[in-house]
Amino acid sequence: MKLIWTLAVTGIAAALGGALVLRWLGAAGLPVPLAGQNPISKGDIPDRRDCVMVFTITLLFRILVFLLVALAACLVLYPGSGPDAALWVWKRWDGLHYVNLAELGYSGYMEDGKNLFLVFFPLYPWLMRVISLLTGNTMAAGLLLSFLCYSSGCVFVYRLAAFELGRGGAKRAVLFLSVYPYAFFFGGIMTESLFLLTTAGGLWAIRRHQWWQAGVWGLLAAMTRMHGILLIGAAGAELVEQLGRFDWKAIARKLPVLLLPAVGTLVYLLLNWHVTGNPFAFTMMQQHWSQGFCPLADTLWYVLQNALSYPTELVRYQIWIPTSLLFPIFFGLLVWAWKKFRSMYTLYGFVYLVLNYSLSWLLSAGRYLSCALPFFLFAAALTEGRPKLTVGIAVVMVAGFVLNLTWFLTGGQIM
């Protein structure tokens, strides 16, 4: 049974990946099957007023969620705890570690004499430390950073979606991103908002062929999370598709800029070396967190088994059942979109999805997928001219958002 599963999952994933690559090669002028026609973008570029409106609305939404959580924390969840509960209620799971890293540094924050927290990338805690000089409180600094990065990231998502789908599609993309069941992490002490901003900024610059900006955004993304380096692939795919051929001289001229995200990864390796003397120390620290590479089929197998038979039933509903459902939903959305979007979106989305589901102990798939930005554009395109479907998807997402946030605040396994 396990062998059949492995062959089936690997074969289906490889078939889709191969089809996406063939379509990209066709866009590069090679005579390959499944090439198809390049999709036509709307080319709508929002003006400054639209961008300010998107920023303002999304920031107000984030503040509203924060205030509702603060009210619940102070009056219902932890009565008599005082107003500080509005801040420390977010200091859980990885949020605790980011606060400690910002306050103590990577050398000062240890457990059992080991630098276990080198697995956390540095840009977010470094920015928290800087902003805390203004706020006087590290938790407040983390929340403020997340609020501003989320709203700024939404502006780039809106620009990107408007350019491809028009402003109606852009509104739906931002809506789906904002009410996605794990989107409350955008307002927590986590890296999601910063990664949203750097990735969305990078994809927008790539799509507009502003290669230096794309490289800088990619560098920042790679300092925020390991997956930031994937922007190199997105940029390469778009450059070749723009050229319409493999012009190696033109590619070579752009290569130093396209590879700038690798500098962000290098900064992370230098941090490891500075703290431990080993630039790859994080690989050993990952073992403590039961993290490492695991083939896609094996990950989906144990996720499904845990969804069906994990000993703690509530944990099945909080982690394993959602994790098992999200993959086919995102994969199916990618299958639907593969001929409707440029290869920079589909190839990036495919690799991002597969890598996130190739971990040896996948506890945060839903949170990771909150930054799988092409999929929110795909969902916006899917709902074009379908208002009932739009409302239905949004309602389901809001219900998941509220449920997961409630579990998160009450100590559930939402991380």
ZILIN-V450049 format. One record per pair of residues at least 24 apart in sequence whose ideal C-beta (glycine too) atoms are under 10 Angstrom apart, sorted by the first residue. I is the first residue (numbers start at 1). J is the second residue. D is the distance in whole Angstrom. If there is no record, write none. Layout:
I_J_D, I_J_D
This chain:
1_301_10, 2_297_9, 2_298_9, 2_301_7, 3_297_10, 5_297_6, 5_298_9, 5_300_8, 5_301_6, 5_304_9, 6_295_8, 6_296_9, 6_297_4, 6_298_7, 6_300_9, 6_301_8, 7_297_8, 8_297_8, 9_295_9, 9_296_6, 9_297_4, 9_298_9, 9_299_9, 9_300_6, 9_301_8, 9_327_10, 9_357_10, 10_295_8, 10_296_7, 10_297_5, 10_298_10, 11_297_9, 12_296_10, 12_297_10, 12_331_8, 12_335_9, 13_296_6, 13_297_8, 13_300_10, 13_331_8, 13_350_8, 13_353_9, 13_354_6, 13_357_9, 14_296_10, 15_335_10, 16_331_8, 16_334_7, 16_335_6, 16_338_7, 16_346_9, 16_350_7, 16_353_10, 16_354_10, 17_346_10, 17_347_8, 17_350_6, 17_351_8, 17_354_8, 19_335_9, 19_338_6, 19_339_9, 19_346_9, 19_350_10, 20_237_10, 20_334_8, 20_335_10, 20_338_6, 20_339_10, 20_343_7, 20_346_5, 20_347_5, 20_348_10, 20_349_9, 20_350_6, 20_351_9, 21_237_10, 21_343_8, 21_346_10, 21_347_7, 21_350_9, 23_241_10, 23_338_7, 23_339_7, 23_342_10, 23_343_6, 23_346_8, 23_347_9, 24_236_10, 24_237_6, 24_238_10, 24_240_7, 24_241_7, 24_342_9, 24_343_4, 24_344_9, 24_346_8, 24_347_6, 25_240_9, 25_246_9, 25_343_9, 26_241_10, 26_343_9, 27_237_9, 27_238_10, 27_240_8, 27_241_5, 27_242_9, 27_243_10, 27_244_7, 27_245_10, 27_342_8, 27_343_6, 28_237_9, 28_239_10, 28_240_5, 28_241_7, 28_242_10, 28_243_7, 28_244_7, 28_245_6, 28_246_6, 28_247_9, 28_343_9, 29_240_9, 29_241_10, 29_243_9, 29_244_5, 29_245_4, 29_246_8, 29_247_10, 30_245_9, 30_246_8, 34_338_9, 34_339_9, 36_338_9, 36_339_5, 36_340_10, 37_339_8, 38_241_7, 38_244_9, 38_341_10, 38_342_7, 38_343_9, 39_164_8, 39_337_10, 39_339_8, 39_340_6, 39_341_6, 39_342_6, 39_345_10, 39_381_10, 40_164_10, 41_162_10, 41_163_6, 41_164_5, 41_165_8, 41_166_9, 41_207_9, 41_341_9, 41_342_8, 42_161_9, 42_162_7, 42_163_7, 42_164_6, 42_165_6, 42_166_4, 42_167_9, 42_168_10, 42_169_8, 42_170_9, 43_162_9, 43_163_6, 43_164_9, 43_166_9, 44_159_9, 44_161_9, 44_162_5, 44_163_6, 44_164_9, 44_165_8, 44_166_5, 44_167_6, 44_168_10, 44_169_9, 44_170_8, 45_159_7, 45_162_7, 45_163_6, 45_208_9, 46_155_8, 46_158_6, 46_159_6, 46_161_10, 46_162_5, 46_163_9, 46_167_7, 46_170_7, 50_155_9, 50_158_7, 50_159_9, 50_162_8, 50_167_8, 50_170_9, 51_152_10, 51_154_10, 51_155_5, 51_156_9, 51_158_7, 51_159_7, 51_162_10, 52_155_9, 53_155_10, 53_158_9, 54_151_8, 54_152_10, 54_154_6, 54_155_5, 54_156_10, 54_157_9, 54_158_5, 54_159_9, 54_162_10, 54_170_8, 54_171_9, 54_174_7, 55_148_9, 55_150_10, 55_151_5, 55_152_7, 55_153_10, 55_154_7, 55_155_5, 55_158_9, 56_151_8, 57_151_8, 57_154_8, 57_171_10, 57_174_9, 57_178_9, 58_147_9, 58_150_7, 58_151_4, 58_152_9, 58_153_9, 58_154_4, 58_155_8, 58_157_10, 58_158_9, 58_174_7, 58_177_9, 58_178_6, 58_186_9, 59_147_6, 59_148_8, 59_150_8, 59_151_4, 59_152_9, 59_154_9, 60_151_9, 61_147_10, 61_150_9, 61_151_9, 61_154_9, 61_174_10, 61_178_6, 61_179_9, 61_183_10, 61_186_10, 61_187_9, 62_143_9, 62_146_8, 62_147_5, 62_148_9, 62_150_6, 62_151_7, 62_154_9, 62_178_9, 62_183_10, 62_184_9, 62_186_7, 62_187_5, 62_193_9, 63_147_7, 63_151_10, 63_187_9, 64_187_10, 65_147_10, 65_178_10, 65_183_9, 65_184_7, 65_186_9, 65_187_6, 65_188_10, 65_401_9, 65_405_8, 66_90_9, 66_143_7, 66_146_10, 66_147_8, 66_184_10, 66_187_6, 66_188_10, 68_405_9, 69_184_8, 69_187_8, 69_188_9, 69_405_7, 69_406_10, 69_408_9, 69_409_7, 72_405_9, 72_406_9, 72_409_7, 72_410_10, 73_409_7, 76_409_10, 77_406_10, 77_409_6, 77_410_7, 77_411_10, 78_409_10, 84_137_9, 84_139_9, 86_139_9, 86_140_9, 86_143_9, 87_137_7, 87_138_9, 87_139_4, 87_140_6, 87_142_9, 87_143_7, 87_189_9, 88_139_6, 88_189_10, 89_139_10, 89_188_10, 89_408_9, 89_409_6, 90_139_7, 90_142_8, 90_143_6, 90_146_9, 90_184_10, 90_185_10, 90_187_8, 90_188_5, 90_189_5, 90_190_9, 90_408_9, 90_409_9, 91_138_9, 91_139_6, 91_142_9, 91_143_10, 91_188_9, 91_189_6, 92_188_9, 92_189_9, 92_408_7, 92_409_9, 92_411_8, 92_414_9, 92_415_8, 93_185_10, 93_188_9, 93_189_9, 93_190_8, 93_363_9, 93_364_9, 93_367_9, 93_408_8, 93_411_10, 93_413_9, 93_414_8, 93_415_4, 94_119_10, 94_120_7, 94_124_10, 94_185_9, 94_188_9, 94_189_8, 94_190_6, 94_191_8, 94_192_10, 94_364_8, 94_367_9, 94_415_7, 95_139_8, 95_142_7, 95_143_10, 95_146_10, 95_185_9, 95_188_6, 95_189_4, 95_190_6, 95_415_9, 96_139_10, 96_189_8, 97_125_9, 97_189_9, 98_124_6, 98_125_5, 98_128_7, 98_138_9, 98_139_10, 98_142_6, 98_188_10, 98_189_5, 98_190_7, 98_191_8, 99_125_8, 99_128_8, 99_132_10, 99_137_10, 99_138_5, 99_139_6, 99_141_9, 99_142_7, 99_189_6, 100_125_9, 100_138_9, 101_125_4, 101_126_9, 101_128_8, 101_129_9, 101_138_10, 102_126_8, 102_127_9, 102_128_4, 102_129_5, 102_130_9, 102_131_9, 102_132_7, 102_138_5, 102_139_9, 102_141_7, 102_142_7, 102_145_10, 102_189_9, 103_128_9, 103_129_8, 103_132_8, 103_138_5, 103_139_10, 104_129_10, 105_129_8, 105_275_9, 106_271_6, 106_272_9, 106_274_8, 106_275_5, 106_276_9, 107_271_10, 107_274_8, 107_275_5, 107_276_9, 108_275_10, 110_275_10, 111_288_8, 112_288_9, 114_276_9, 114_281_10, 114_284_9, 114_285_7, 114_288_7, 115_272_9, 115_275_5, 115_276_6, 115_281_7, 115_282_9, 115_284_10, 115_285_7, 116_281_10, 116_282_10, 116_284_9, 116_285_5, 116_286_9, 116_287_10, 116_288_5, 116_289_8, 117_275_10, 117_282_10, 117_285_8, 117_288_10, 117_289_10, 118_268_9, 118_271_7, 118_272_6, 118_275_6, 118_276_7, 118_278_10, 118_281_6, 118_282_5, 118_283_10, 118_284_9, 118_285_5, 118_286_9, 119_226_9, 119_272_10, 119_281_9, 119_282_5, 119_283_9, 119_284_10, 119_285_5, 119_286_6, 119_287_10, 119_288_8, 119_289_6, 119_291_7, 120_191_8, 120_225_9, 120_268_10, 120_282_9, 120_285_9, 121_191_7, 121_194_10, 121_195_9, 121_221_10, 121_222_8, 121_223_6, 121_224_6, 121_225_6, 121_226_7, 121_227_10, 121_228_8, 121_264_9, 121_265_9, 121_267_9, 121_268_6, 121_271_9, 121_282_9, 122_223_6, 122_224_8, 122_264_10, 122_267_7, 122_268_7, 122_270_10, 122_271_6, 122_272_10, 123_191_8, 123_194_7, 123_195_9, 123_198_8, 123_219_10, 123_220_6, 123_221_9, 123_222_9, 123_223_4, 123_224_5, 123_225_9, 123_228_9, 123_264_8, 123_267_9, 123_268_9, 124_149_9, 124_189_9, 124_190_8, 124_191_5, 124_192_9, 124_193_9, 124_194_5, 124_195_8, 124_223_9, 124_224_6, 124_225_9, 125_189_10, 125_191_9, 126_223_8, 126_271_10, 127_194_7, 127_220_10, 127_223_10, 127_224_9, 128_189_8, 128_194_10, 138_189_9, 139_189_6, 140_189_10, 141_189_9, 142_188_8, 142_189_4, 142_190_8, 142_191_10, 142_193_10, 143_187_7, 143_188_7, 143_189_6, 143_193_10, 145_189_9, 145_191_10, 145_193_7, 145_194_7, 145_197_10, 146_185_8, 146_186_6, 146_187_6, 146_188_6, 146_189_7, 146_190_7, 146_191_9, 146_192_7, 146_193_4, 146_194_7, 146_196_9, 146_197_10, 147_186_8, 147_187_6, 147_193_7, 148_193_8, 148_194_10, 148_197_9, 149_186_8, 149_191_9, 149_192_9, 149_193_4, 149_194_5, 149_195_9, 149_196_7, 149_197_4, 149_198_8, 149_200_10, 149_224_10, 150_177_9, 150_178_8, 150_183_9, 150_185_10, 150_186_4, 150_187_7, 150_192_8, 150_193_4, 150_194_9, 150_196_6, 150_197_8, 151_186_9, 151_193_9, 151_196_10, 151_197_9, 152_193_9, 152_194_10, 152_196_9, 152_197_5, 152_198_10, 152_200_8, 152_201_8, 153_177_9, 153_186_8, 153_192_9, 153_193_6, 153_194_8, 153_195_8, 153_196_4, 153_197_4, 153_198_8, 153_199_8, 153_200_5, 153_201_8, 153_371_9, 153_373_9, 154_178_7, 154_186_9, 154_193_10, 154_196_8, 154_197_9, 154_200_8, 155_197_9, 155_200_8, 155_201_9, 155_204_9, 156_196_9, 156_197_7, 156_198_9, 156_199_9, 156_200_4, 156_201_5, 156_202_9, 156_203_7, 156_204_5, 156_205_9, 156_217_9, 156_373_9, 157_196_8, 157_197_10, 157_199_9, 157_200_5, 157_201_10, 157_203_9, 157_204_8, 157_373_6, 157_376_7, 157_377_8, 157_380_10, 158_200_9, 158_204_10, 159_200_8, 159_201_10, 159_203_10, 159_204_5, 159_207_9, 159_208_9, 160_200_7, 160_201_10, 160_203_6, 160_204_5, 160_206_10, 160_207_6, 160_208_9, 160_345_9, 160_373_8, 160_374_9, 160_376_10, 160_377_7, 161_373_9, 161_376_8, 161_377_5, 161_380_6, 161_381_9, 163_204_8, 163_207_6, 163_208_8, 163_377_10, 164_207_8, 164_340_10, 164_341_7, 164_342_8, 164_345_8, 164_374_10, 164_377_6, 164_380_9, 164_381_8, 165_340_10, 165_341_10, 165_377_7, 165_380_6, 165_381_6, 165_384_7, 166_380_10, 166_384_9, 168_380_8, 168_383_10, 168_384_7, 168_385_9, 168_390_10, 169_377_8, 169_379_10, 169_380_4, 169_381_6, 169_382_10, 169_383_8, 169_384_6, 170_377_9, 170_380_7, 171_380_8, 171_390_10, 172_376_9, 172_377_9, 172_379_7, 172_380_4, 172_381_9, 172_382_9, 172_383_6, 172_384_8, 172_386_10, 172_387_10, 172_390_6, 172_393_9, 172_394_9, 173_373_9, 173_374_10, 173_375_10, 173_376_5, 173_377_5, 173_378_9, 173_379_7, 173_380_4, 173_381_9, 173_383_10, 174_376_8, 174_380_9, 175_376_9, 175_379_9, 175_380_8, 175_383_10, 175_390_8, 175_393_9, 175_394_6, 175_397_9, 176_375_9, 176_376_5, 176_377_9, 176_378_10, 176_379_5, 176_380_7, 176_382_10, 176_383_8, 176_390_9, 176_393_7, 176_394_7, 176_397_7, 177_370_8, 177_371_9, 177_372_10, 177_373_8, 177_375_9, 177_376_5, 177_377_10, 177_379_9, 177_380_9, 177_397_10, 178_376_9, 178_394_10, 178_397_9, 178_398_10, 178_401_9, 179_393_9, 179_394_6, 179_395_9, 179_396_9, 179_397_4, 179_398_5, 179_399_9, 179_400_9, 179_401_5, 179_402_10, 180_366_8, 180_369_8, 180_370_6, 180_372_10, 180_375_10, 180_376_8, 180_379_9, 180_394_10, 180_397_6, 180_398_10, 180_400_8, 180_401_7, 180_404_10, 181_322_8, 181_326_9, 181_366_6, 181_367_10, 181_369_10, 181_370_9, 181_396_8, 181_397_6, 181_398_9, 181_399_8, 181_400_3, 181_401_5, 181_402_9, 181_403_7, 181_404_5, 181_405_9, 181_414_10, 182_322_9, 182_326_9, 182_364_9, 182_365_9, 182_366_4, 182_367_5, 182_368_9, 182_369_7, 182_370_5, 182_371_10, 182_397_10, 182_400_8, 182_401_8, 182_404_6, 182_405_9, 182_408_9, 182_414_8, 183_366_10, 183_367_9, 183_370_6, 183_397_8, 183_398_10, 183_400_9, 183_401_6, 183_404_9, 183_405_9, 184_367_10, 184_370_9, 184_401_6, 184_402_9, 184_404_7, 184_405_4, 184_406_10, 184_408_7, 184_409_9, 184_414_9, 185_364_9, 185_366_9, 185_367_5, 185_368_10, 185_370_6, 185_371_10, 185_404_9, 185_405_9, 185_408_8, 185_414_9, 185_415_9, 186_367_10, 186_370_7, 186_371_9, 187_405_10, 188_367_10, 188_405_10, 188_408_8, 190_364_10, 190_367_7, 190_370_10, 190_415_9, 191_224_5, 191_225_6, 191_367_10, 191_371_9, 192_224_10, 192_225_9, 192_367_7, 192_368_9, 192_370_6, 192_371_6, 193_224_10, 193_370_10, 193_371_9, 194_220_8, 194_221_9, 194_223_9, 194_224_5, 194_225_9, 194_371_10, 195_220_9, 195_221_6, 195_224_5, 195_225_5, 195_227_8, 195_228_7, 195_368_9, 195_370_9, 195_371_5, 195_373_10, 196_221_10, 196_224_10, 196_370_8, 196_371_5, 196_373_7, 197_221_9, 197_224_9, 197_371_10, 198_222_8, 198_223_8, 198_224_6, 198_225_9, 198_228_7, 198_231_9, 198_261_10, 198_264_9, 198_371_9, 199_224_9, 199_225_9, 199_227_8, 199_228_7, 199_230_9, 199_231_7, 199_234_9, 199_348_9, 199_352_9, 199_371_6, 199_372_9, 199_373_6, 200_371_9, 200_373_6, 201_231_10, 202_228_8, 202_230_10, 202_231_5, 202_232_10, 202_234_7, 202_235_8, 202_260_10, 202_261_8, 202_373_10, 203_231_7, 203_234_6, 203_235_9, 203_238_9, 203_344_7, 203_345_8, 203_348_8, 203_373_6, 203_374_8, 203_377_9, 204_373_10, 205_231_9, 205_235_9, 206_231_7, 206_234_6, 206_235_5, 206_236_9, 206_237_9, 206_238_5, 206_239_8, 206_242_10, 206_258_9, 206_344_6, 206_348_9, 207_234_9, 207_235_10, 207_238_7, 207_242_10, 207_342_8, 207_344_7, 207_345_9, 208_238_10, 209_235_9, 209_238_7, 209_239_8, 209_242_6, 209_254_10, 210_257_10, 211_235_7, 211_238_10, 211_239_8, 211_253_10, 211_254_6, 211_256_10, 211_257_5, 211_258_7, 211_260_9, 212_254_10, 212_257_6, 212_260_8, 213_257_9, 214_238_9, 214_239_10, 214_254_10, 214_257_7, 214_258_8, 214_260_8, 214_261_9, 215_254_9, 215_256_8, 215_257_4, 215_258_7, 215_259_8, 215_260_3, 215_261_7, 215_262_10, 215_263_8, 215_264_10, 216_257_9, 216_260_6, 216_261_9, 216_263_10, 216_264_10, 217_260_9, 217_261_8, 217_264_10, 218_257_9, 218_258_8, 218_259_9, 218_260_6, 218_261_3, 218_262_9, 218_263_9, 218_264_7, 218_265_10, 219_259_10, 219_260_5, 219_261_5, 219_262_8, 219_263_5, 219_264_4, 219_265_9, 219_266_9, 219_267_8, 220_260_10, 220_261_9, 220_264_7, 221_261_7, 221_264_7, 221_371_10, 222_260_9, 222_261_4, 222_262_7, 222_263_8, 222_264_3, 222_265_5, 222_266_9, 222_267_8, 222_268_7, 223_261_9, 223_263_9, 223_264_4, 223_265_8, 223_266_10, 223_267_6, 223_268_6, 223_271_9, 224_264_8, 224_268_10, 224_371_10, 225_264_10, 225_268_10, 225_368_9, 225_371_8, 226_264_10, 226_265_8, 226_268_8, 226_282_9, 226_355_9, 227_348_10, 227_351_9, 227_352_6, 227_355_7, 227_356_8, 227_368_8, 227_371_8, 227_372_9, 228_261_6, 228_264_6, 228_265_8, 228_268_10, 228_371_10, 229_259_10, 229_261_5, 229_262_6, 229_264_7, 229_265_5, 229_268_10, 230_261_8, 230_347_9, 230_348_6, 230_349_10, 230_351_6, 230_352_6, 230_355_8, 231_258_9, 231_260_9, 231_261_5, 231_264_10, 231_344_10, 231_348_8, 232_258_6, 232_259_6, 232_260_8, 232_261_5, 232_262_7, 232_265_10, 233_258_9, 233_261_10, 233_344_9, 233_347_7, 233_348_6, 233_351_6, 233_352_10, 234_258_10, 234_261_10, 234_342_10, 234_343_9, 234_344_5, 234_345_8, 234_347_7, 234_348_4, 234_349_9, 234_351_9, 234_352_9, 234_374_9, 235_259_9, 235_260_9, 235_261_8, 235_344_8, 235_348_10, 236_344_9, 236_347_9, 237_342_8, 237_343_5, 237_344_5, 237_345_9, 237_346_9, 237_347_5, 237_348_7, 238_342_7, 238_343_8, 238_344_4, 238_345_9, 238_347_10, 238_348_9, 239_344_9, 240_343_8, 240_344_10, 241_342_6, 241_343_6, 241_344_7, 241_347_10, 242_342_9, 242_344_9, 286_359_10, 286_360_9, 286_361_10, 287_360_9, 289_360_10, 289_361_8, 289_363_9, 290_359_9, 290_360_6, 290_361_4, 290_363_9, 291_359_6, 291_360_6, 291_361_6, 291_362_9, 291_363_9, 292_358_10, 292_359_7, 292_360_4, 292_361_8, 293_355_9, 293_358_6, 293_359_7, 293_360_7, 294_357_9, 294_358_6, 294_359_6, 294_360_4, 294_361_8, 294_362_8, 295_357_10, 295_358_7, 295_360_10, 296_327_9, 296_353_9, 296_354_6, 296_355_9, 296_356_10, 296_357_6, 296_358_5, 296_359_10, 297_357_10, 297_358_10, 298_358_9, 298_360_8, 299_323_9, 299_327_9, 299_354_10, 299_356_9, 299_357_5, 299_358_6, 299_359_6, 299_360_8, 299_361_9, 299_362_6, 299_365_9, 300_324_7, 300_327_6, 300_328_9, 300_357_7, 300_358_10, 300_362_9, 302_360_9, 302_361_9, 302_362_8, 303_327_8, 303_357_8, 303_362_6, 303_365_8, 306_362_10, 312_413_8, 314_407_9, 314_412_7, 314_413_8, 315_363_10, 315_412_9, 315_413_5, 316_413_10, 317_403_9, 317_407_9, 317_412_9, 317_413_9, 318_363_10, 318_366_10, 318_403_9, 318_404_8, 318_407_6, 318_408_9, 318_412_5, 318_413_4, 318_414_6, 318_415_9, 319_362_9, 319_363_6, 319_364_9, 319_365_8, 319_366_9, 319_412_9, 319_413_5, 319_414_8, 319_415_8, 320_362_9, 320_363_9, 320_365_10, 320_413_9, 322_365_8, 322_366_6, 322_400_8, 322_403_10, 322_404_8, 322_414_9, 323_357_8, 323_362_6, 323_363_8, 323_364_9, 323_365_4, 323_366_7, 323_369_10, 324_365_9, 325_365_10, 325_366_10, 326_353_9, 326_356_10, 326_357_9, 326_365_6, 326_366_6, 326_368_10, 326_369_6, 326_372_10, 327_353_7, 327_354_10, 327_356_9, 327_357_6, 327_362_10, 327_365_8, 327_369_9, 329_369_9, 329_375_9, 329_379_10, 330_356_9, 330_357_9, 330_365_10, 330_369_6, 330_372_7, 330_374_10, 330_375_6, 330_378_9, 330_379_10, 331_357_9, 331_375_10, 332_378_10, 333_372_10, 333_374_9, 333_375_6, 333_376_10, 333_377_10, 333_378_5, 333_379_6, 333_381_10, 333_382_7, 334_372_10, 334_374_8, 334_375_7, 334_378_7, 335_378_10, 336_378_7, 336_379_10, 336_381_9, 336_382_6, 337_374_8, 337_375_8, 337_377_8, 337_378_4, 337_379_9, 337_381_7, 337_382_8, 338_378_9, 340_377_10, 340_378_8, 340_381_6, 340_382_9, 341_374_7, 341_377_7, 341_378_7, 341_381_8, 342_374_10, 344_374_8, 345_373_9, 345_374_4, 345_375_9, 345_377_7, 345_378_8, 346_374_7, 346_378_9, 347_374_9, 348_372_9, 348_373_9, 348_374_6, 349_373_8, 349_374_4, 349_375_6, 349_377_9, 349_378_8, 350_374_9, 363_413_8, 363_414_9, 363_415_6, 364_414_9, 364_415_5, 366_400_9, 366_404_8, 366_414_8, 366_415_9, 367_404_9, 367_414_8, 367_415_7
